[in-house]
């Protein structure tokens, strides 16, 4: 009697195993899903860590991650959710090592959230029966996002210009990553702080042109500034300098003797009011020279400067003439 009962129990077990094998996509998957549904010990979720959370445009980021060692050999992808976008973008892929570790090295151009995801495990989770609770408790889901902030990059040629006050100057460049509708400004430093000279918007590929009129004498250092947006952090770039010039009457003399300032500058100029050592830019025709005040004069009414023989020769001016000067 006992032998018949044992055989009957064994037959029931075989039938149960057969039913389980038929109702799941694969025996290995079914056993794993069943174990998870019953609260058995499962592998930890995918996890990632980024080396730096703030990056310059185009710099590489190192991303390290961990998974269950039982998933060794499985492909894992790194994805980016760009700030302001609605879909994840794939940046690269790696393979889970024997110890459950993986890593990526990617070049980032926009801010956003980074996550790791296993395509095969996600596919298994999607095909699992809802009654097993896999979709809600799966350790194979994507890792928690790690946010990174990437700065934009301004590319602006540096130029040194000397222009008559009132002339307009154009500063051209590009903002990367290139896209339309991003605000850039041309700014300069004053005693009271930064002053905006011009504003514009980038074109479809990130190009821009800033125009402003030179309004005063002296030299201004120029910067192009981008305040930042959801895609990138702000940045700035030096655009060079612009010297405003006004018309002055100048003569020239040979300063072979002593000077009022006590020194001889190779490119020297005499002024009645400017302090010794002051640098002044002169332009005559298409030539320009930067001279240093090293003497006093001229003392003839209507003349503003006396240029020494070197400045006059460099400008090609050998008589009383109207020149453009930065002071």
C-alpha positions, 0 to 999 in steps of 0.5 A, a space after each residue: 500500500 505504501 509503495 503505491 502511495 509513493 509512486 502516485 506522489 512521484 507521478 504528481 511531481 513529474 506532472 507539476 514540473 512538466 506544466 511549469 516547463 510548458 507555461 514559461 518561455 524557458 526552464 531557466 527563466 521560469 525557475 528564476 522568475 518563480 524564485 523571485 516571486 516567492 521572495 528568494 534571494 535575487 541579484 542586486 539591481 544595476 548600479 553606476 557611478 560617474 567620476 565627475 558630475 561637472 564636465 567641460 564640453 567634449 571631455 570624456 567621462 568614466 562610468 563604472 557599474 556593478 551587477 550580479 556576478 550571475 549576469 557575467 557576459 551579458 551586454 549592458 548599455 549606457 544611455 543619456 536622457 538629455 535635459 529637455 529631451 523626451 527619449 533616452 539616447 544610447 552612448 555606448 555598450 559594455 559587457 558585465 565581467 566575471 565579478 559583476 563589474 562593467 565600465 564605460 568611457 564616453 565623450 559628453 556634449 550635453 547635460 542630462 541623466 546617465 543610466 545603465 540598462 541590460 537589453 536581454 534582462 529587460 526583454 526577459 522582464 517584458 515577457 514574464 507573466 504578470 502573476 509572477 511579479 517580475 515586472 514590478 520587482 525585477 532586479 534587471 531594470 535600469 540603474 538609477 540615473 546619475 546626473 551630469 552637467 556639461 558646459 557649452 563651448 564658445 569658439 571665437 577668433 581673437 582679434 586686436 582692432 583699432 577703429 575710429 569711434 562710431 565705426 561698427 565692429 562684427 564679432 563672429 563665432 559659434 556655440 557648441 553643441 550647435 543649435 538655434 535659438 541660444 542667446 549670446 552676449 558681447 560684454 566688456 569690463 567697466 569700473 562699475 562691472 560687466 557691461 553688455 554691448 550687444 546681444 544675438 541668437 544662434 543660428 541652426 548650427 550654433 553660429 552667431 554674429 555680434 555687432 556694436 559701434 565703437 563709442 569711446 576712446 581707449 581700449 576695451 577687452 571683449 568677451 562673448 558670454 553664454 549664460 547656460 540653459 537646460 542642455 549646457 552650463 554657461 561659458 565665456 570666451 575672450 574675443 580680443 580687444 578693440 581700441 577706439 580712436 579719435 582725430 588728433 593733430 600731430 607733428 613730429 620732432 627728433 628727440 635726440 636730446 634729453 626728455 622731460 620724463 627722463 627716459 627715451 622710448 623707441 616709439 616715443 611721443 610728447 604730450 602736455 597732459 598725459 602721465 609719463 609712461 602712458 601708452 597711446 595708439 596712433 593710426 595714420 592711413 593703414 598703418 598703426 603704432 603704439 607709442 609711449 609718452 616720454 616727453 612734454 609738448 607740443 607747445 604750438 596752439 592746435 597741436 595735440 601730440 609731438 611724435 618722435 622720429 621713429 613713430 613718424 617714420 613707422 606711420 609714414 608721416 613727415 609733416 603736421 597732420 591729422 592722425 587717429 589716436 586712442 586718447 
